[in-house]
Structures are given as structure tokens and as C-alpha cells.
Amino acid sequence: MAAGAVLSSAPAREKPRLTFWQIWNMSFGFLGIQFGFALQNANVSRIFETMGAKTDEIAFLWLAAPATGLLVQPVIGYLSDRTWSPRWGRRRPYFLIGAILASISLLIMPNVTALWMAAGMLWVMDSSINISMEPFRALVGDLLPSEQRTTGFAAQTFFIGVGAVVASSLPWVLTNWFHVANVAAAGHIPASVRYSFTAGGVVFFLAVLWTVLRTREYPPADLAEFEAEKARTAGLAHGFRESFAGVFKMPKTMQQLAVVQFFSWFALFSMWIYTTQAVTSHIFHTTDTTSAVYNKGGDWVGVCFSVYNGLSAAMALLLPVVARRTSRRFTHMLALVLGGLGLISIYFIHDYHYILLSMVGVGIAWASILSVPYAMLAGALPSNKMGYYMGVFNFFVVLPQGAAGLILGPLTKHVFHNQPIYTLMIGGASMIIAGLLTLRVDDADDVRPLPGGEPAENFGYGTPATRA
């Protein structure tokens, strides 16, 4: 098959429209998944620094996450495409296994006693979260018809936002509302962070379990053909080969979106890795991890992350409306440019309260990153390889994190002289580049009605049936 071709050997099943509560239930697990990710993103750099890591070493330590994601995501997608159980379905077994492992990891992470242990637990925790997360993207393509996919991914984004709001702000809330200590002796994690991770482990498992128990998946359209294909391609080694070969077989739309994803996620990883260091050094003027000022700054970063995630939950409800009135490409471009400007603006802030305004742009971008590219992608993929290609697509979430881990440390140390605020600005510029690149994406599945109410043929890009 030529690169870029999209073929399916069986006719696609006509998918019924799902109700509000069905979409709610299938998306609810993302509340727990993002609870775990938000705790990781807001606190792991702080844990690394508390365990003795230097500023230029932190990005390198984060390499554990992309290294695992590069292996886990596409293989889990490949395997879930070839899984079917009348009781557990196709994707749900992976949701549950990942949730159990991730919950255990969240309980262990804040109790580490050495830097190497923290780096190792990031490896395990990120892998476990990815086992649950990757099939969730494919589930939307599995169950929802084309006209509901943007809504389905927006529902996931809503729960991502809600989970992240609570998780990101939890150390601050525990300290300021419940007087839990946020300062500890050198080499020890504050109690506010430890309790937050414990809560995260519980929420992660229960939220994913809700989706597992409340969602019904469709069996393969042709079960005999499905079993024959599974037997023909059996074996983990075959899965590895096919997963990595998928990079060279991507449909045209996927190739274009991959570049957008790379620059978008490079910006996000710049933010997640260096916001705590940028804010504590540039605005709070300290690098002493045992000081009350540093930990106040670290907690405030959690509040800021909570704000952008909360805004993304609200924007998830608005994005489908904007996309219908304009286009998905324009909507995503605008969101990314606003996010980039938000990150760059932190350089000009001296009163830490105003960082919340910067997070408005970041929140809009985050809502779009989590929904619009996947909605564009789902319409360009064959239904029988949805999980496989969604896993391959996640290479372009993992690869920019690897690039950030390798590049940003030396850049911060040797070019920016250990001033991570400039690293954050590089992230902002990367997000703006991603936004501009969105305009060249061939979104052939962006169908909208004509003024008279009659369906248009994909907003000028041809019909889905004719796309290559």
C-alpha cells in the first residue's frame, strides 16, 4: 500500500448517534487520567529539584517519560485494535490495567528518597498513564459518527480540564485551606504534595473504572475476518514492527498534523518542565528549595496550571461552536497563537498574580490541542486501524518531549545562563509556529451545512470517500 493511502477491507458500520450521557460516561475516565498527569506536570520538576537536581539537569531527567511513551503508546494502540472480548470489549481492558498501575505509581512517587528513584518512578508512572490514555482517543473514533467526533473529543477535554484544575491546585488548597505543611527539610517532599498524590491515585482508579463499567463497545463488523487478521498478525514483535513502520504509512492529513503536534507539544513540555523554575527565579527571586518563598512560588504554579486547565474545560464546550462557524483549522490556529503569546507574556510580569492572565491564552490552546487535532485525524483514518494510527500519532507527542529533554537543558545553561524564563519564551514561539502550520492541514472531514441547510461537500476539500 502506498504511503498515505487509507483503505479498509470491510465496509464501515454506520454508527448511531450517542446520547449526552453515553458520551459523558465514555469520557469520564479522562477525569482520572488527567488528575494523574496534572500532578505529574505541576510537581515532578519540583520533586526533582527537591531531590537535588540542578536546573539544567531537570529537562534531561524528564526523558524517562518520552522514552516510555515512544514504546508504549503505539504498541498499546496496535494491541487494542486486535483485542475483542464480549464482556470487556476492545479498549476497556487497557483502561483498567493502566489505571491499576498508574494509581500504584502515584502513591509511590512522592515518597521517594533519592533522585534516581524519582526519575525511575516518572518512567513507570508515565508508562502506566499512557496505557490508559491512548485507547481513550481511539474509543471516540470507534463509537461516534463523524458529526459527533469533535463533541466527543471536546467532552474528553472537559474532563481533562476538571481533573487538572483540582489536581494542579491541590497542594495550594491543602496548604491554604487545611494548613497542611508545604515546606519540608532538605531532600524531603512536603506533606501537601504527598497527600495530593495519594488523592490522585484514588481518583485515577475510580474515574477510569466508571468508564469501564458504564460504556459498551461495538464488536468488529466482521468477527471472522477480525479473528483471521488477528491470527495473521499475532505476536508482540510484529506489533513493534508495525507500530514503528506506521510512521512511514501515515495518511496525508496525519503527516501534516504530525508537524503541528511536534511544535505544539514542544511548547507544552517547555512549560511543564520549566515553569516552576522560571516563576520562582524570575518573579519570586529564589532558587532555595527549602525556603518558604520557593514553595509559595511552587504552589502558585500549581494554581496557574489549575486556571489554564479550568479554562480549557470551559473552552472545550465552545470550540465545537467556533469550529462550526469558521473551520477546525482556523480554530486551532487561533488557539495556538493565543497560547504562545500567553507563555511569552510571563517574561514581562513582576506581580505573580498576573500570571493568571497569561494562563488564559494557554488554557485556550490546551483545550484545542486536546480535541481539534484528534477530531481532524479521526476522519482521515480507517476504522479498523483507529487505535493503531492514534498510537502512531502519539509519536508526535513523545518526540517533542524527547527533543525538549535533550535540547532545553544545554540551552538553558549555556545560552540563557540558567535563566529558564527565556526557555519558557522559546516554548511560546514554538506554539505560535504550530498555529501557523495548522493552516496547511488538509482537513477533508470538516463537513458543515450550506446556508440553506443542505450538507456541503467538506468545506471545499472533497468528500471523505475520495480522500487519499
N, C-alpha and C positions, 0 to 999 in steps of 0.2 A: 504494500500500500504506500502510495506516495506521501511524503510529509505534508501534513496539513489536511489530509482527507478525513472526512467524518462519515463513517459508514456503520450501519447496524444490520446484522444478518436477519433480524426478526422485526416485524412491524411493531412500532411503538404502541403500547397500551394507551388508550385515551384516559387521561387521569381526571377523576371527578374533582370539582372544586371543594375545598375543605372549609369547614366552619371556623369561626373565630376561635372557639375553644379547642378544636383539633390542632390549629396552628399554635395556639398557646401551649398546649401540652407537649407538642413535639419540639418546641423551642425552650421550654422551661429549664432543661438541663444546663443550658448555657449560663444560667444564673450561677450555678456552682462552679462551672469551668472557669468563668471569668473571675469569680471570687478568688480562686487559686492563682490565676495569672496576675491579678491585680496586686495581691500580696507579694508575689514574686517580683513584679516590676517596680513596685514602690519601695521595697525593703531589702532586696538582695545586695545591691551595691552598698547599702548602709551596713549590712551584716559583714560583707567582705571587708569594708574599711574598719569596722569594729574588731575584726579578727586580725588586723594588721596589714591589710593590703594597701599599697601605695596608689596614688591617683592614676598613674599611667599603667598600673597592672590590672585595674578593675575591668577594663574592656576585654583584655585577654582572658580573664577568668570567666567571663560570660560566654566564651567559645564553647563551653560544655553544652549549652543549650542548642545552638545550631548544629553541632556535630551529631547530637542525638536526633534532632528533628529531620536532618537530611536522610537518616536511615529509617526512622520510624514512620513518618507521615506517608510517603508513597507506598511503602510495603503494607501498612495497615489499610490504605485505600485499595490496593490490589487484592489483599486477602478478603476484605469485606465485600468486594464485588463478587467473590466466589464462595460466599457463605450464604447458606439458607437453612433455617430451622423453622418448622411450622409453629413452634412455641416462641422462640426468641427472635425470629426474623433475620435480617441481614446485618444491619448496623448496630443493633442494640447490644449484642454480646460484647462488642468492643467498647461501647459506652461504659458498661458495667465493670469490665476488667480494668480499664483505665481509671475509673473513679475509685476503685478499691486501692490501687497502687498510689494514686495521687494523694488520697486522703492520708495514707500512712506517711508519705513523704512530707506532707505539710506539718504533720505532728512532730517529725524528727528535725526538720530544718532549723528552727530557732533554738534548738538545744545542742547544736554542735559546739565543740570546744577548740577547734583548730581551723585554720584557713583551708587546708586541704579537704577537710570534712565538709565544709560549706560548699566548695567547688564540686565535690562529688555528689552531694545531695541536690545541687542545682541540676546536675546531669540526670539523676534519677527522677526528680520532680518534673522536669520539663518533658522528659520522655513519657511519663505517665499521663500528664495532662494532654499531650499530643495524641495518645492512643484514644482518649475520649473525644477530643475536639475534631479530629479530621473527619470521621464518619458523619458528624453532625452536618457538615457542609453538604455532603452527598445526599443526606436524608431529604433536604429541601428539593433537590433535583429529582429524587426518587418519587416523592409523594405529591408534589404540587404541579399543576399545569403552568404553562409559560406565563400566563397573565397574573399568576399569584406568586411568582418566584421573588420578585422584588419585595413584596409584602412579607414573604417567608423569611428572607434574609434580614429584612428590617425588624421583624419580631425577634430574631436572634440578637440583633444589635441592641434592641430594647433591654433584653435580659442581661446582655453583656454590660450595658451601662448601669443597670440597677445593681448587679452584683459587684461591679467595680467601685461604685460610689460608696457602698457600705464597707467593702474590704479596704480600699485605699485610705479612708478616713478613720478606720477603726482604732489604730494606735493613738491618734489625736483624741478621739472620743473617749477612750478608756482613761487617758491621762487627765483630760479637762473636765469630764463629767463624772468619772468614777474614781479619780485620784489614784489611778494605778501608776506606779513609777515608770518614767520614760528615760531614766538615767541609771546606768549600772557601772560597776567597776570595769577597768580596762580588760578587754578580752571577753566580756560577758554581754549577752543580748538583753536589753531592757525588758522588764516584765510585760509592758504594753505590747511589744512586738510578739513575745512568746504567746500571750493569750490570744492575740489576733490570729496567729497561725493555727492554734488549736480550734478556734471557731471555724476557720476556713476548711479544715479537714472534715468537720461535721457537715457543714453546709454543702460542700462539694459532693459528698456521697449522697445525701438526701435529695438534692435537686436532680442529679442525674438519674437516681432511682425512680423519681416521679415520671420522667420521660420514658424510661424503660418499661414501666408498668402501665402507662396510660396511652401509649402510641401503638398503633397496628400498622405493620408494613405489608406491602403487596408482595405476593410470591412472583418469581420470574414469569414472564409472559409464556414461555415455552419451557416447562420444567425439565423435559427430557433433553432438550438441546442445551439447557443450562448445565445439567449434570455431565453431559458429554464434553462440553467445553471445559468444565472444572477438572475432569479427569485428564484431559489432554494437556492442561497447563498446570498440573499439580506440582507441588514442591516449592519450598521456600527459595531455593536457588533460582528457579525460574521467575519467581516473584521479584527478586532483586534485579535480575537482568532486565525484565520487562519494565520495571519501575524506572530505572535509570535510562533505558532506551527511549522511554516516553518523552524525554526532553527533546528528542530529535523527530518526534512524530506529532508535535503539537499542532492543532488547527491554527489557522492564521490569526483569528481573534485572540486565542490564547497566547500566541507569540507576542502580540502587541501589548496585551495586558501584563505579560511577564515583566516587560521593561518598566512599565508603570509601577508594578508591585515592588520591583527592586528598589527604586528610588524612594517610594513611599515608606517602605519598611526600614530602609537605611536611616531615614529621618526618625522613625519611631524608636529604633534601637539607640540612636544617639541621645534621644530624650530620656529613655528609660535608664540607660547606663549612667548618664552624666548630670541629670537634673539635680539630684541631691548635692553633688559636689559643686555644681555651678551656683546653686542658690545659697548654700552655706558659706561658700568662699566669696562670691561676688556681692551678695546682698547682706548676709549675716556676718561676713568678715571673720570667719573662723574655720580652722581645719582640725580642731581638737575634738575628737570623737567622744571624749569623756565629759565635755563641758555641757552645761545646760543650754547654752546658746546654740551649739551644734545640733543637739537633739530637738530643740524647738524648731530649728530650720528643717530637720529631717521630718518631723511631724507635719510641718506646714506643706512640705512637698506632697505628703500623702493627702492632705486636704485639697491641694491643687489638682492632683490626679483624680480625686473624687469629683471635683467640679467638672473636669472635662468629660469624665465618664457619665456623669449625670446629665450633662447637656447632650451627650451623644444618644442617651436613651430617649430624650425628647425629640431630638432631630431625626431619630430613626422613624418616627411617625410622620415627619414632614417630608423626608427625602422622596418617598414614592410620589407625593403630590407634585413636588418640584420637577421630578423626572418626567412625569406625565405631561406637564405643561411645557417643558423645554426638551431635554433628552437626557439619557443617562450619562452620556459623555460630558455634556456641559455641566451637569450637576456635580459630577465627580471632579472635574477640573476646578470649578469654583471652590468646592470644599477644600481641596488640597492647597490651593493658593492661600486661602484664609488660614489654614493650619500652619503653613510655612511662615507667614507673616507673624502669627502668634508666637512661634518659637523665637524668631529673630527679635521680637519686641522685648523679650526678657532682659536683653543687654542694657536697655535704656531705663530699667526700673530700679528705683532705690528704696522705695517703701514696699516691703514684701506683700502687703495686702493687694497691691495692683497686679501681682502675678495672676490673680484670678481672672483679670480681663484678658491676659494672654491666652489663658486656657479656653476661652470662648472659641477662638479660631481652631485650636487643637481639637476641641470636642466636636466641632462640625466636621473636621477632616476625619477623625476617628470613626464617627458614625458612617461616613461614606466608604471608608476603607473596608469596613467590616461587612458591607452589604452590596454596594453597587458593582464592584468588580466581579463578585461571585454571581450576581444576577446576570451580568453580561456574559459571563463564561458559561453558565449552565445552559443557555440557549444554543451554544456552539458545540456542545458535546453529545456524543451518542449515549443514549440512556443506559445501555448495557455496560458502559465503562465510566460511569459517572464518578464512582469512588476512586478509581484508578487515576483519572485525569485530575480530580481535585487534589489527590495526593501529590502528583507531579507538579501541579500548580503551586503547591506549598514549598517546593524548592525555592521559589522566588520570595518566600518569606524567610526561609532559612539562610539562603546565600547572602543576602544583605546583612544579616546578623553576623555571619562569619566574616564578611568584609569589615563590618564595624569593629569586631573584636581584634582584627589584625591591623587595621589602619588607625583607628581613633586613639589608641594608647600612644604610639610613637608621635602622632600628630599633636596630641595634647602636650606631650612632654617636650618635644624638640622644636616644634613650630610655635605653639601657643604658650610655651614656658609654664606649663602646669596651671593654666587658666582655662578650666573647662567651659566657661561661658562662651568662648569662641567655638568650641566643639559643638555646642548647642546651636549656634548660628549656622554652622555647616549643615546641621540637620534641617534647619528651616529652609535653606537654599535647596537642599535635595528634594524636599517636599514640593516646592514650587516647580521644580523641573518635572517632577512626576505629574503634576497637574497639567502642565503644557503638553506633555506627551500623551495624555489621555485623548486629546483632540484627534489623534491619528488612529484611534482604535476603530476597527470595522465592527460596529455593534449591530449585526444583521438581525438580531432577535428583538430589537427595540420597536415593538409594534404599538401603534397608537391610532385612535379613531380619527377619521376626517371630520371636518366641521359638521357635516350632515349626519354624523353618527355611523357612517359606513366604515368598515375597517380599512385602514391604509395598508400598503404593501411595505411594511417595515421601515417607514420613515426614510425612504429613498435608498435603501441598501439591498433591495431584492428580498424575496421570500425565504424563510428558513429552509424550505425544501430545496432551494437551488444553491445554497451556500456551499463552498468547498470545505 
